[in-house]
Every structure is written in structure tokens, then in C-alpha cells.
Amino acid sequence: MAANETRVLICEDDEALVELLQTRFELAGYRTFVARSGGVVVDAALNNKPHAIVLDIGLPVIDGFKVLERLKADARVKDIPVMMLTARHAKGDVQKTIQMGAKDYLTKPFDDKVLLARVARLISMAAAKAGPAKDQGEVTYL
């Protein structure tokens, strides 16, 4: 899969961070979509079919824990790999989100290269597990 075909959904409410993440991902060749509140993440995932989701815990309307729970409970989007990207450093949060189905957890502030490498790894692992797509237009997930 070419990077420019790879879609990342950014779930973050901080406007400056959204712009930074979009710039970093787009410079790396990814196509980005943004959900600024927890209440719209599942719909954004359904509409944009991302290959990975970068999810903040501190979202308005519905927090990232509840969003992750909803993503993993919905058969249509449950296999999209999720990276938690948050300012929360509590060890319990890391364990909780991984047990809930997140595939990675990165704290803010973050190193751009680390973020990009870890998202690329998630996408690569999901693609390898899914195997070759049956149809060029079809998106398969982890």
C-alpha cells in the first residue's frame, strides 16, 4: 500500500496539536482526517475508513476511553488499530487502554519520528495480518 493511500484519523481537540499532527502525517505521505470530539469518532471512522486512528483520552463530549470502547464494540471499525496519544502519564491508563484494545500508547510531548514510526508499524502489522486485499478499492484491517 502506498503511503499516499494510507489514511489516518486524528481524534484530538487541541487545534494547535491537530495542525501539527496533520502537517507531520501529510509530510510523511499520509492522508488525514480529524474528529475534534469523542462523539463523532465512530462516524468519522466509518466515513473515512482510516488505516489507523490516533486517539486522545481528553476529548470533549465523550472521553477517549469511552470512544475506544465504542470503536472496539462496533464490528465495522473494531479492527482499525488505535494509538492513544495523550498527556496522561498514569501507568494504569496505559494498561487500561491496551486491555481495551488499543495497539499503542504514546505520551505528549512526543518525538515526531517516534510517532510516525509507531503509526507506520501499526499500519504495517494490520496490513500483514489482513493479507492481500481482494479488491484494490477494498480496505481490510487487523
MOUR-V220818 format. One record per residue. N is the residue number from 1. RES is the residue in one small letter. SS is DSSP state (~ for helix, > for strand, _ for the rest). PHI is phi in whole degrees, -180 to 180 (* if undefined). NEAR is the number of other ideal C-beta (glycine too) atoms within 8 Angstrom. Layout:
n->{N N}
res->{RES RES}
ss->{SS SS}
phi->{PHI PHI}
near->{NEAR NEAR}
This chain:
n->{1 2 3 4 5 6 7 8 9 10 11 12 13 14 15 16 17 18 19 20 21 22 23 24 25 26 27 28 29 30 31 32 33 34 35 36 37 38 39 40 41 42 43 44 45 46 47 48 49 50 51 52 53 54 55 56 57 58 59 60 61 62 63 64 65 66 67 68 69 70 71 72 73 74 75 76 77 78 79 80 81 82 83 84 85 86 87 88 89 90 91 92 93 94 95 96 97 98 99 100 101 102 103 104 105 106 107 108 109 110 111 112 113 114 115 116 117 118 119 120 121 122 123 124 125 126 127 128 129 130 131 132 133 134 135 136 137 138 139 140 141 142}
res->{m a a n e t r v l i c e d d e a l v e l l q t r f e l a g y r t f v a r s g g v v v d a a l n n k p h a i v l d i g l p v i d g f k v l e r l k a d a r v k d i p v m m l t a r h a k g d v q k t i q m g a k d y l t k p f d d k v l l a r v a r l i s m a a a k a g p a k d q g e v t y l}
ss->{_ _ ~ ~ ~ _ > > > > > _ _ _ ~ ~ ~ ~ ~ ~ ~ ~ ~ ~ ~ ~ ~ _ _ _ > > > > > _ > ~ ~ ~ ~ ~ ~ ~ ~ ~ ~ ~ _ _ _ > > > > _ _ _ _ > _ _ _ ~ ~ ~ ~ ~ ~ ~ ~ ~ ~ _ _ _ _ _ _ _ > > > > > > _ _ _ _ ~ ~ ~ ~ ~ ~ ~ ~ ~ ~ _ _ _ > > > > _ _ _ _ ~ ~ ~ ~ ~ ~ ~ ~ ~ ~ ~ ~ ~ ~ ~ ~ ~ ~ ~ _ _ _ _ _ _ _ _ _ _ _ _}
phi->{* -71 -57 -70 -95 -89 -109 -124 -95 -101 -112 -153 -102 -80 -58 -64 -70 -58 -63 -62 -63 -60 -61 -61 -67 -68 -64 -84 99 -87 -98 -116 -135 -128 -123 -96 -141 -63 -69 -115 -65 -62 -62 -63 -67 -65 -75 -108 44 -70 -89 -156 -124 -107 -123 -82 -80 -87 -96 -75 74 -133 -73 -61 -63 -67 -61 -60 -59 -67 -61 -74 -87 -99 -57 -74 -131 -62 -93 -72 -67 -116 -109 -81 -128 -149 -82 -75 -111 -69 -57 -63 -67 -61 -60 -61 -69 -67 -64 -79 121 -65 -97 -159 -146 -130 -98 -89 -71 -128 -89 -54 -65 -66 -57 -64 -65 -73 -68 -61 -64 -60 -65 -64 -64 -65 -66 -66 -69 -74 80 -67 -68 -74 -141 -54 -84 -85 -109 -117 -128 -50}
near->{7 6 8 7 7 13 12 15 17 13 16 13 10 7 6 6 9 13 8 8 12 11 8 11 13 10 6 9 8 12 9 12 11 11 11 10 11 14 6 9 18 11 7 13 14 9 6 9 8 11 14 15 14 14 15 13 12 9 17 6 6 10 9 15 10 9 15 15 9 11 16 9 6 9 4 5 10 10 8 15 15 14 16 16 12 13 6 8 5 6 5 6 13 10 8 9 15 10 6 10 11 12 10 11 11 12 10 8 3 9 5 7 6 9 12 11 8 11 14 9 9 13 13 8 11 15 10 7 7 10 5 3 8 4 5 4 4 7 7 7 9 9}
